[in-house]
């Protein structure tokens, strides 16, 4: 769960930085470092969601594939199922 939290935060922040850069200054250094960071964090979110203890949670893995907010959606689904089953 910790890896999923960290990776989803990095994915969201890197996407926000890339989009802000796209619509404002177009700084090449932000694109150069932000693009690979976003890609790696996106793959890390998918990997972390697949390793999460989510037996029987069909939607968790597929939510992780949504770019930008997929990790947050997967975390929300894991928390909701944990509360439903008393595994907070």
BAFI-3210 file (N, C-alpha, C; in Angstrom, 3 decimals, decimal comma, padded with zeros to 6 digits):
// residues 88
n [1|2|3|4|5|6|7|8|9|10|11|12|13|14|15|16|17|18|19|20|21|22|23|24|25|26|27|28|29|30|31|32|33|34|35|36|37|38|39|40|41|42|43|44|45|46|47|48|49|50|51|52|53|54|55|56|57|58|59|60|61|62|63|64|65|66|67|68|69|70|71|72|73|74|75|76|77|78|79|80|81|82|83|84|85|86|87|88]
n.u [000,819|001,975|003,872|002,153|000,810|002,927|003,838|001,509|001,183|003,530|003,057|000,754|001,668|003,806|002,471|000,863|002,870|003,947|001,740|001,245|003,623|003,336|001,208|002,224|005,276|006,872|009,366|012,231|013,778|012,020|010,298|012,134|012,955|010,565|008,866|009,964|009,907|007,170|006,326|007,678|006,600|003,932|004,017|004,940|002,739|000,852|002,158|002,337|-000,356|-001,086|000,265|-000,913|-002,705|-005,352|-007,376|-010,045|-010,895|-011,857|-011,901|-009,750|-007,201|-007,738|-008,451|-006,027|-004,879|-005,752|-004,522|-002,708|-004,677|-005,171|-003,834|-004,716|-007,427|-007,333|-006,306|-008,418|-010,404|-009,294|-009,274|-012,030|-012,987|-011,591|-012,716|-015,331|-015,021|-014,014|-011,287|-009,605]
n.v [-001,198|001,229|001,686|002,000|004,342|006,238|006,068|006,798|009,430|010,576|010,161|011,734|014,326|014,667|014,606|016,866|018,825|018,517|019,189|021,806|022,992|022,608|024,304|026,769|027,833|026,095|024,818|023,101|021,531|020,709|019,070|017,163|015,851|015,423|013,896|011,165|010,601|010,672|008,552|006,334|006,364|005,887|003,255|002,071|002,464|000,776|-001,689|-001,787|-001,804|-004,245|-005,914|-005,460|-006,501|-007,652|-009,652|-010,787|-008,280|-006,950|-004,478|-002,922|-003,312|-002,542|000,115|001,294|001,671|004,071|007,029|009,395|009,750|007,183|005,652|006,839|006,270|003,480|003,163|004,261|002,390|000,103|000,904|001,248|-001,352|-002,586|-001,405|-002,265|-004,963|-005,031|-004,751|-002,541]
n.w [000,000|000,730|-001,275|-003,452|-002,676|-002,695|-005,354|-006,759|-005,926|-006,968|-009,673|-010,158|-009,430|-011,226|-013,656|-013,375|-013,291|-015,867|-017,503|-016,672|-017,491|-020,232|-020,901|-020,229|-019,938|-021,499|-020,850|-021,599|-019,875|-017,876|-019,295|-020,159|-017,795|-016,435|-018,082|-018,338|-015,562|-015,014|-016,649|-015,496|-012,914|-013,540|-014,519|-012,175|-010,494|-011,692|-011,353|-008,534|-007,855|-008,883|-007,176|-004,778|-001,857|-002,880|-003,212|-004,959|-005,669|-008,340|-009,667|-008,775|-010,012|-012,659|-012,350|-011,847|-014,312|-015,347|-016,544|-014,597|-012,402|-011,674|-009,708|-007,353|-007,541|-007,378|-004,792|-003,339|-003,908|-002,716|-000,013|000,418|000,068|002,124|004,382|004,078|004,508|007,020|007,380|008,033]
ca.u [000,000|002,827|004,425|001,068|000,592|004,050|003,844|000,363|001,469|004,544|002,414|-000,134|002,465|004,574|001,520|000,503|004,013|004,048|000,645|001,496|004,704|002,801|000,343|002,852|006,606|007,496|010,766|012,706|014,295|010,873|009,858|013,174|012,957|009,195|008,284|010,357|009,431|005,748|006,209|008,110|005,630|002,722|004,267|005,027|001,364|000,237|002,806|001,956|-001,768|-001,185|000,825|-001,702|-003,495|-006,724|-008,018|-011,473|-011,199|-011,640|-011,752|-008,542|-006,149|-008,131|-008,433|-004,640|-004,516|-006,183|-003,361|-002,831|-005,405|-005,445|-003,345|-005,625|-008,659|-007,060|-006,226|-009,774|-011,103|-008,745|-009,767|-013,473|-013,174|-011,084|-013,719|-016,486|-014,733|-013,497|-009,815|-009,059]
ca.v [000,000|002,413|001,886|002,515|005,738|007,061|006,084|007,560|010,851|010,988|010,196|012,897|015,558|014,798|014,959|018,275|019,645|018,461|019,946|023,223|023,394|022,615|025,463|028,031|028,254|025,103|024,629|021,794|020,761|020,088|017,983|016,141|015,072|015,111|012,846|009,843|010,419|010,326|007,206|005,344|006,317|005,252|001,809|001,665|002,402|-000,454|-002,821|-001,796|-002,206|-005,682|-006,605|-005,133|-007,636|-007,344|-010,839|-010,582|-006,903|-006,878|-003,121|-002,237|-003,363|-001,775|001,543|001,743|001,975|005,420|007,906|010,562|009,542|005,758|005,184|007,331|005,497|002,135|003,283|004,473|001,109|-000,786|001,354|000,980|-002,793|-002,911|-000,974|-003,126|-006,296|-004,878|-004,850|-001,185]
ca.w [000,000|000,796|-002,618|-004,283|-002,284|-003,155|-006,816|-007,265|-005,697|-007,943|-010,993|-010,226|-009,404|-012,465|-014,713|-013,166|-013,706|-017,331|-018,109|-016,384|-018,396|-021,596|-021,118|-019,833|-020,394|-022,389|-020,476|-022,062|-018,750|-017,197|-020,162|-020,194|-016,565|-016,012|-018,919|-017,844|-014,190|-015,094|-017,215|-014,513|-011,822|-014,075|-014,517|-010,771|-009,975|-012,208|-010,687|-007,121|-007,757|-009,142|-006,020|-003,583|-001,366|-003,292|-003,736|-005,164|-006,054|-009,788|-010,162|-008,322|-011,037|-013,846|-012,018|-011,889|-015,695|-015,714|-016,371|-013,730|-011,146|-011,511|-008,421|-006,316|-007,651|-006,869|-003,330|-002,834|-004,004|-001,688|001,288|000,502|000,271|003,453|005,359|003,908|005,067|008,374|007,372|007,970]
c.u [000,862|003,412|003,370|000,782|001,678|004,039|002,676|000,554|002,490|003,941|001,546|000,651|003,264|003,662|001,101|001,634|004,144|002,952|000,797|002,575|004,189|002,003|000,978|004,185|007,290|008,986|011,199|013,188|013,160|010,363|010,847|013,156|011,554|008,557|008,666|009,906|007,957|005,568|006,588|007,108|004,310|002,865|004,354|003,641|000,688|000,832|002,384|000,504|-001,918|-000,638|000,033|-002,522|-004,974|-007,393|-009,512|-011,851|-010,889|-011,305|-010,454|-007,478|-006,512|-008,171|-007,017|-004,206|-004,964|-005,010|-003,658|-003,480|-005,700|-004,990|-004,241|-006,953|-008,482|-006,963|-007,604|-010,570|-010,602|-009,242|-011,247|-013,724|-012,666|-012,067|-014,936|-016,275|-014,118|-011,986|-009,160|-007,661]
c.v [001,261|002,725|002,475|003,982|006,657|007,185|006,890|009,057|011,370|011,092|011,437|014,208|015,747|015,151|016,418|019,199|019,666|019,285|021,444|023,764|023,510|023,889|026,795|028,248|027,327|024,925|023,201|020,924|020,062|018,906|016,828|015,256|014,636|013,983|011,448|009,568|010,018|008,905|006,123|005,241|005,693|003,731|001,290|001,568|001,114|-001,677|-002,918|-002,222|-003,701|-006,498|-006,366|-006,347|-007,428|-008,556|-010,599|-009,182|-006,733|-005,471|-002,430|-002,196|-002,495|-000,282|002,108|002,137|003,361|006,367|009,090|010,273|008,070|005,210|005,618|006,588|004,080|002,154|003,446|003,172|000,132|-000,396|001,032|-000,508|-003,218|-002,540|-001,893|-004,495|-006,236|-004,977|-003,488|-001,230]
c.w [000,000|-000,575|-003,548|-003,952|-002,827|-004,671|-007,381|-007,040|-006,698|-009,337|-011,150|-010,271|-010,681|-013,636|-014,594|-013,607|-015,226|-018,008|-017,862|-017,307|-019,830|-021,876|-020,737|-020,542|-021,386|-022,105|-020,821|-020,902|-017,985|-018,002|-020,141|-018,956|-016,138|-016,797|-018,460|-016,411|-014,181|-015,633|-016,224|-013,372|-012,278|-014,070|-013,084|-010,133|-010,431|-011,515|-009,223|-006,944|-008,015|-007,979|-004,742|-003,153|-001,649|-003,908|-003,821|-005,556|-007,535|-010,257|-009,794|-009,400|-012,233|-013,584|-012,101|-013,296|-016,156|-015,495|-015,450|-012,402|-010,873|-010,173|-007,279|-006,345|-007,107|-005,345|-002,709|-002,844|-002,942|-000,299|001,467|000,754|001,641|004,533|005,292|004,564|006,450|008,476|007,286|008,368]
res [x|x|x|x|x|x|x|x|x|x|x|x|x|x|x|x|x|x|x|x|x|x|x|x|x|x|x|x|x|x|x|x|x|x|x|x|x|x|x|x|x|x|x|x|x|x|x|x|x|x|x|x|x|x|x|x|x|x|x|x|x|x|x|x|x|x|x|x|x|x|x|x|x|x|x|x|x|x|x|x|x|x|x|x|x|x|x|x]
***
